[in-house]
Amino acid sequence: MMKLKIVLFGLVLAVIFALVPHLSFAQEIPTLKQGMPYYKARNILLNSGWQAVFNRDILNSEKSAPVDFYFNKKEYTEIVDCAGSGLGLCLFQFQNAYGKKLMISTSNNGESAQLFQWWIEKPDCKAE
């Protein structure tokens, strides 16, 4: 009976160790490429377990043309804002199950928005 318990315990541990890499993989940043269309990158992120962070403030603000396009027409509620000049970059925000925030900026906004850059936002440091 004791041998059976040890074997079962070992089997349970083996299953846990086999699953852990797959569970954490779902929350890593998937492979993104600069210049890829935003809609493809967004689909990759959502299918990898990242969640679009709903930006409530965007509902009550005067929206620029790119923000209006993304928010109203495409329902990309993760949009944070768009620059009105230069490259006209737009910023989007996602979050994983562990609370890490992924920021995505796009260029060439409009019908063919492309990934420009992305990064994990560092958490706020609170002094006590």
N, C-alpha and C positions, 0 to 999 in steps of 0.2 A: 504494500500500500504506500509506503514511504517513497519507493522508487517511482511509482506512478505520479505522486505529487511533485517530485523533483522534475520529472520529464515534462509534466504539464506546465510547471512554472517556467522551465527553460523554453518551452514552445511559445508561451505567452510573451516572454522577453524577446524572443527572436522575431515574432510578429511585430511587436512595438518598434524594435530597432529597424525593421524593414520598412515600416510605414513612415517613420519620422522624416527621412529625407524627402519623401514625396509631399508630405504636409507642408514642410517649410519651403519647398520649391515653389508652391503655388503663391507664396507671398513675396518672392524675390521679384526684382524688376525683370520682366521678360526682355528678350532681345528686341531693341528698338534701333532704328537707323535714321540718322539725320536725313531729312529730305523726304521721308516716307509720308504718305498722306495721313493727316490726323485721324480720319475716320478709321483707317486700318489700325493705327497705334491704339486708338481708343478701344476697338474691339478686342485686340490682343490683351490689353490691360484688364478689361472687364472679364474676359474668359480666363484670366489667370488669377482671379480672386480679388483684384483691386476694385474699390468702389468709388464712383464719382462722388465728390463732396458737393452737396447742394449748396449753392450760394444764394441765400435768402436776400441779401442786400441788393443783388442785381435786379430783383423784382421791383424795387422802389426807387431805382435810380434812372437818370436820363441816360439811355444807352447810346453808345456810338454805333455806327453802321455795322462793324464786324460783330459787336456784342449782340446787337439786335438780330443779326443774321443767325448767329449760332444759337442764341437762347430761344428766340421765337420760332424759327423755322426748323432747326435741327434738334431742339430740346437738349442741347448740351448744357445742362444745369451746373456743370462743374466749372464753368468759365468764371474767372476772377475779374479780369479786366482786359482791355486792349489799349495799346498806345495809339495816340492820334497822329504820330509823325514818325519819320525815319522808316524803319522796316515795318512799322505797324504791328509789332509783336502782340500776340494775345497770350494770356496766361490761364492755365487750367490746373485744377487740383484734384488729386485722387488720394485715397487712404487705404492702407491694408488692415488686416485683422488685428495687427499689433499696434495700431495707431500711428505708424509711420506715414508721413505725408510725402507724396510724390508730386512735384511741380513740373508741368510741361509747358514749354513756350512754343508757339507756332509762328511762322512767317507766311507770306503770300496768302493772307487770309481772304476768305471769300469761298468760292466754289472749290478751290484746290489748296486749302490750308495744308502746310507741310510742317513736320517736326523740325524745330530749330535747335532746341536743347532741352534737357531734363535733368532733374536732381532731386535727391531726398532732402527735404527741409529739416534742418537741425531743430530739435526741440528747444523750447524756451528754457533758459536757466533761471530758476527762481531762487533768490537768496532769502534765507530765513534768518 
